[in-house]
């Protein structure tokens, strides 16, 4: 068992691995595959296989900067979508401020817009992160 774990650890060294976008695409592929099997739709089944291949391509990729940019874009879209259900309506009305989530504790942080690229300090956990306003 240790040999398998060591081999897998060596194989994944320098590769991107799993992230929230990969997790979403994996579950979407499984759901599409099940729906495709029950409905007999070869289009849905083929789409699920392509999504699964893309998920594994991302997971085994060594181009980490590109995969991280894809995941960041996915997280922005996801936050905008779920922000509508979490009281995100205030963020659309407040034109003078930009809202960001702390990557560590997920606390919502308000910063003034139009300041360019700034370093933001989370008031809850003191984590510093850089965003463009």
C-alpha positions as CSV (number, residue, x, y, z in Angstrom):
1,X,0.0,0.0,0.0
2,X,2.9,2.4,0.7
3,X,4.4,1.7,-2.7
4,X,1.1,2.7,-4.4
5,X,0.9,5.9,-2.2
6,X,4.5,6.8,-3.0
7,X,4.0,6.2,-6.7
8,X,0.9,8.3,-6.8
9,X,2.6,11.0,-4.8
10,X,5.5,11.1,-7.2
11,X,3.2,11.1,-10.2
12,X,1.1,14.0,-8.9
13,X,4.1,16.1,-7.9
14,X,4.0,19.3,-9.9
15,X,0.5,18.7,-11.3
16,X,-2.5,20.9,-10.5
17,X,-4.8,18.4,-8.8
18,X,-8.4,18.9,-7.8
19,X,-10.1,22.3,-7.2
20,X,-13.7,23.6,-6.9
21,X,-14.0,23.8,-10.7
22,X,-12.8,20.2,-11.1
23,X,-15.1,19.1,-8.4
24,X,-18.1,20.8,-10.1
25,X,-17.2,19.4,-13.5
26,X,-16.8,15.9,-12.1
27,X,-20.2,15.9,-10.5
28,X,-21.8,17.5,-13.5
29,X,-20.3,14.7,-15.7
30,X,-21.6,12.0,-13.4
31,X,-25.1,13.6,-13.3
32,X,-25.2,14.0,-17.1
33,X,-24.0,10.4,-17.5
34,X,-26.8,9.1,-15.3
35,X,-29.4,11.2,-17.1
36,X,-28.0,10.1,-20.5
37,X,-28.1,6.4,-19.5
38,X,-31.7,6.6,-18.3
39,X,-33.0,8.7,-21.2
40,X,-31.0,6.8,-23.8
41,X,-29.6,10.1,-25.1
42,X,-26.2,9.5,-26.7
43,X,-25.6,13.3,-26.9
44,X,-25.8,13.7,-23.1
45,X,-23.7,10.6,-22.5
46,X,-21.1,11.9,-25.0
47,X,-21.1,15.3,-23.4
48,X,-20.6,13.7,-20.0
49,X,-17.6,11.8,-21.3
50,X,-16.1,14.9,-22.8
51,X,-16.6,16.8,-19.5
52,X,-15.0,13.9,-17.6
53,X,-12.0,14.0,-19.9
54,X,-11.7,17.7,-19.5
55,X,-11.8,17.3,-15.7
56,X,-9.0,14.8,-15.7
57,X,-7.0,16.9,-18.2
58,X,-7.2,19.8,-15.7
59,X,-6.3,17.6,-12.8
60,X,-3.2,16.2,-14.4
61,X,-2.1,19.4,-16.0
62,X,1.3,20.9,-15.1
63,X,0.3,24.4,-16.3
64,X,-0.8,25.5,-12.8
65,X,-1.1,29.3,-13.6
66,X,-3.6,28.6,-16.4
67,X,-5.7,26.2,-14.3
68,X,-5.7,28.7,-11.4
69,X,-6.9,31.4,-13.7
70,X,-9.7,29.1,-14.9
71,X,-10.7,28.3,-11.3
72,X,-10.7,32.0,-10.3
73,X,-13.0,32.8,-13.2
74,X,-15.3,30.0,-12.1
75,X,-15.3,31.2,-8.5
76,X,-16.2,34.7,-9.6
77,X,-19.2,33.4,-11.6
78,X,-20.2,31.2,-8.8
79,X,-20.0,34.0,-6.2
80,X,-22.1,36.3,-8.4
81,X,-24.7,33.6,-8.9
82,X,-24.9,32.6,-5.2
83,X,-24.5,36.2,-4.1
84,X,-28.0,36.8,-5.3
85,X,-29.3,34.4,-2.7
86,X,-27.0,35.5,0.1
87,X,-28.0,39.2,0.2
88,X,-25.8,40.1,-2.7
89,X,-28.3,42.7,-3.9
90,X,-26.5,45.3,-1.8
91,X,-23.3,44.9,-3.7
92,X,-25.1,45.8,-7.0
93,X,-26.6,49.0,-5.5
94,X,-23.4,50.2,-3.9
95,X,-21.5,51.8,-6.8
96,X,-18.7,53.4,-4.7
97,X,-17.4,50.1,-3.1
98,X,-16.2,46.7,-4.3
99,X,-16.8,43.6,-2.3
100,X,-14.5,40.7,-2.1
101,X,-14.4,37.4,-0.1
102,X,-11.4,36.6,2.0
103,X,-9.8,33.4,0.6
104,X,-9.1,32.1,4.1
105,X,-12.3,32.7,6.1
106,X,-14.8,33.8,3.4
107,X,-15.5,37.0,5.2
108,X,-17.0,39.7,2.9
109,X,-14.7,42.7,2.8
110,X,-15.7,46.1,1.4
111,X,-13.1,48.3,-0.2
112,X,-13.4,51.6,-2.2
113,X,-13.6,51.3,-6.0
114,X,-11.2,52.9,-8.4
115,X,-8.0,52.4,-6.3
116,X,-6.3,50.0,-8.8
117,X,-4.6,46.9,-7.5
118,X,-4.5,47.0,-3.7
119,X,-3.6,44.8,-0.8
120,X,-6.6,44.0,1.3
121,X,-6.4,42.9,4.9
122,X,-9.3,40.8,6.2
123,X,-10.6,42.3,9.5
124,X,-11.6,38.9,10.8
125,X,-8.5,36.8,10.3
126,X,-5.9,39.4,9.2
127,X,-5.1,37.5,6.0
128,X,-3.7,39.8,3.3
129,X,-4.7,39.3,-0.4
130,X,-4.3,41.4,-3.5
131,X,-7.3,42.4,-5.7
132,X,-8.0,45.0,-8.4
133,X,-10.8,47.4,-7.6
